[in-house]
């Protein structure tokens, strides 16, 4: 019997294991996202405290509304990071929602009457495009749904409910034919 040929790159394979490096980098990336989630949570608490302070003092409705909308943006960003931690992919729909709320916050803060007509047209165009993208995201199922091949995914199981029964039936007959005689 011959011994197998040892690779010249055994040293590289042992010290530069790509799969181990990828797993460690994913764990480190998850740790960074967790730190971001915690810091967003702290910023949300500070902003909510600022809202309570602003409500006890003289009321500037524009300032309080801007702070409340900022907290809503932070909540949506927190939700985006949570989805990333669960699925390891960015939800485009949530990101578009955050962008829409951010644009509307800027309009509320600066006032619709104080913005020039060019900026108003640009904001309207941006909101129109983001709304269209949000509609497309709502109509398109998530890629995890497609790759998971579950019965809850509308694309995978449209009209294909009879195929598994046929395959199961064929497989059962093949097993019966190949059984040894007793």
Legacy VTK file of the C-alpha trace (Angstrom):
# vtk DataFile Version 3.0
C-alpha trace
ASCII
DATASET POLYDATA
POINTS 182 float
0.000 0.000 0.000
1.294 3.452 -0.871
1.132 6.385 1.440
-0.845 9.329 0.176
1.068 12.250 -1.246
1.438 15.027 1.307
0.582 18.446 0.044
3.326 21.018 -0.334
0.888 23.529 1.116
0.196 21.671 4.353
1.642 24.551 6.353
-0.670 27.034 4.606
-3.708 24.801 5.061
-3.041 24.408 8.756
-2.435 28.086 9.533
-4.786 29.674 6.991
-7.978 27.661 7.344
-10.488 29.700 5.367
-13.554 28.147 6.981
-12.276 28.833 10.477
-11.390 32.407 9.550
-14.850 32.961 8.014
-16.603 31.583 11.118
-14.511 33.776 13.397
-15.130 36.867 11.264
-18.891 36.194 11.287
-18.813 35.876 15.076
-16.845 39.127 15.330
-19.295 40.832 12.982
-22.207 39.626 15.122
-20.449 41.033 18.166
-20.101 44.412 16.424
-23.797 44.406 15.515
-24.695 43.584 19.132
-22.561 46.520 20.314
-24.333 48.751 17.779
-27.712 47.531 19.056
-26.781 48.290 22.647
-25.451 51.738 21.757
-28.628 52.505 19.752
-30.677 51.454 22.760
-28.703 53.812 25.012
-29.135 56.684 22.528
-32.883 55.975 22.416
-33.116 56.170 26.208
-31.176 59.461 26.217
-33.452 60.898 23.516
-36.603 59.828 25.368
-35.239 61.496 28.516
-34.639 64.626 26.423
-38.246 64.517 25.218
-39.517 64.383 28.801
-37.268 67.299 29.742
-38.500 69.279 26.706
-42.132 68.608 27.633
-41.643 69.937 31.173
-40.048 73.164 29.975
-41.407 75.589 27.404
-43.074 73.740 24.565
-41.451 74.043 21.173
-43.610 71.663 19.151
-41.240 71.561 16.212
-38.336 70.569 18.480
-40.361 67.899 20.343
-41.739 66.476 17.089
-38.229 66.277 15.633
-37.016 64.413 18.714
-39.935 61.974 18.574
-39.323 61.288 14.882
-35.619 60.793 15.638
-36.539 58.159 18.249
-38.743 56.436 15.655
-35.803 56.398 13.235
-33.619 54.862 15.940
-36.279 52.219 16.623
-36.367 51.309 12.922
-32.558 51.130 12.792
-32.650 48.882 15.858
-35.175 46.656 14.069
-32.926 46.577 11.001
-29.988 45.415 13.119
-32.157 42.773 14.806
-33.199 41.395 11.414
-29.543 41.321 10.407
-28.649 39.345 13.535
-31.415 36.831 12.858
-31.033 36.360 9.102
-27.541 37.721 8.297
-29.006 39.824 5.543
-30.235 43.393 5.321
-33.956 43.909 4.933
-34.312 46.400 2.093
-37.912 47.161 3.047
-36.953 48.247 6.552
-34.045 50.315 5.210
-36.422 52.083 2.801
-38.867 52.753 5.649
-36.051 54.303 7.707
-35.082 56.502 4.771
-38.668 57.671 4.230
-39.090 58.562 7.906
-35.716 60.376 7.851
-36.709 62.472 4.841
-40.060 63.336 6.393
-38.330 64.249 9.659
-36.141 66.743 7.818
-39.210 68.249 6.167
-40.916 68.585 9.569
-37.820 70.068 11.227
-37.112 72.645 8.518
-40.746 73.329 7.687
-42.359 72.744 4.338
-42.760 76.474 3.673
-39.086 77.270 4.280
-37.791 74.792 1.679
-37.166 76.055 -1.864
-39.160 74.655 -4.762
-36.116 72.815 -6.139
-35.562 71.020 -2.844
-39.287 70.263 -2.614
-39.238 68.736 -6.105
-36.147 66.679 -5.212
-37.770 65.472 -1.988
-40.956 64.557 -3.848
-38.964 62.637 -6.452
-36.992 60.824 -3.757
-40.164 59.922 -1.856
-41.797 58.730 -5.091
-38.828 56.456 -5.868
-38.645 55.176 -2.277
-42.390 54.487 -2.298
-42.029 52.491 -5.512
-39.131 50.562 -4.024
-41.199 49.863 -0.909
-44.029 48.494 -3.054
-41.593 46.265 -4.954
-40.115 45.023 -1.653
-43.597 44.246 -0.334
-44.528 42.249 -3.455
-41.250 40.328 -3.679
-40.782 37.481 -1.211
-37.597 37.419 0.797
-34.702 35.329 -0.564
-34.636 33.250 2.637
-38.175 32.179 1.851
-37.132 31.000 -1.603
-33.965 29.235 -0.485
-35.671 27.555 2.485
-38.158 25.815 0.138
-40.905 25.851 2.743
-44.649 25.625 2.218
-45.008 29.216 3.455
-43.136 30.573 0.434
-45.616 31.450 -2.336
-43.107 31.082 -5.187
-41.825 27.571 -4.499
-45.164 25.860 -3.975
-47.301 27.414 -6.720
-48.868 24.512 -8.576
-46.253 21.992 -7.443
-48.214 20.188 -4.723
-48.578 16.978 -6.776
-44.883 16.456 -7.574
-43.776 15.303 -4.094
-46.535 12.645 -4.085
-45.431 11.352 -7.494
-41.801 11.211 -6.402
-42.748 9.481 -3.153
-44.889 6.962 -5.056
-42.083 6.167 -7.527
-39.551 5.824 -4.737
-41.817 3.465 -2.796
-42.180 1.190 -5.856
-38.430 1.163 -6.438
-37.824 0.133 -2.831
-40.388 -2.669 -3.070
-38.815 -3.992 -6.277
-35.308 -4.027 -4.853
-36.221 -5.860 -1.642
-34.376 -9.154 -1.199
-36.457 -12.299 -1.266
-36.920 -13.921 2.132
LINES 1 183
182 0 1 2 3 4 5 6 7 8 9 10 11 12 13 14 15 16 17 18 19 20 21 22 23 24 25 26 27 28 29 30 31 32 33 34 35 36 37 38 39 40 41 42 43 44 45 46 47 48 49 50 51 52 53 54 55 56 57 58 59 60 61 62 63 64 65 66 67 68 69 70 71 72 73 74 75 76 77 78 79 80 81 82 83 84 85 86 87 88 89 90 91 92 93 94 95 96 97 98 99 100 101 102 103 104 105 106 107 108 109 110 111 112 113 114 115 116 117 118 119 120 121 122 123 124 125 126 127 128 129 130 131 132 133 134 135 136 137 138 139 140 141 142 143 144 145 146 147 148 149 150 151 152 153 154 155 156 157 158 159 160 161 162 163 164 165 166 167 168 169 170 171 172 173 174 175 176 177 178 179 180 181
